Amino acid sequence: MSTRSRVLVAIAAVAALAVIVVAVMLVLSPRLMLPGDSGAAPPEPPGPDHALPAAAPPLAEARTRAGVAGLADADWVERVSAASGIPARALAAYAGAAIVKARAMPSCGLGWTTLAAIGLIESDHGRHGGSSVGEDGTVTPPIFGIALDGAATAHIADSDGGAIDGDAEYDRAVGPMQLIPQTWRNWHVDGSGDGVEDPQNIDDAVVATSNYLCRASGDMAGREGWRAGVGAYNSSDAYVQSVADAANRYAKDASGD
């Protein structure tokens, strides 16, 4: 073999080896990253920034409880409770309050899912700190928020002499819907039908919340009105989005999709 032939053979061998090495590297190495590609799954797109319409709870043919908690169909309450994880007693209050508001102020368009979402975020449906909602709707032990002393919250000086929140220096949010004393005084109501108005009772508290939201918004069915109402309850954008996410999740649970 001539010297030239031996050189060409050597070059061909080196080229073949290079092809094999590159192929092995491509198989064993991570995939090539495109610009902006971290290699992780793409993030979930953000959900809607308001509660989408949800089907109204069906009415009970025969009431099993007094007050708003007896208005929604018991089978619906049990089914949606199982699907969503919302305790049945709390769900009955949310559904009943929405039914009452639809009758008294149909133009508001407040859905049960919004009330349930607020109840989740404010107190885990009355279960915050080991509390629980009794069959009469009353939360035991009572739920009290932190002092609104301006350190990590708004500064709200005492407005009730401690009669509602047990604090004679600063106001505290109270009950399963975390209503401050000033709000409770404006919207206090007996939603349970026991003759007592109590912010630690989930029926009373949820109906008061529905009154507050509809007065703050006037149109909880539309995006702008819904965001205005929930924003009046808590002005944090993150809070409003959390309520929207929870409300839409509950609507999906209830629909069975």
Salt bridges, closest charged atoms under 4 A:
ASP37 OD2 - ARG31 NH1 2.94
ASP49 OD1 - HIS50 ND1 3.14
ASP49 OD2 - ARG223 NH2 2.54
ASP124 OD1 - ARG127 NH2 2.92
GLU135 OE1 - ARG65 NH2 3.00
ASP167 OD2 - ARG172 NE 2.84
GLU197 OE1 - HIS188 ND1 2.49
ASP203 OD2 - ARG89 NH2 2.69
GLU224 OE2 - ARG223 NH1 2.18
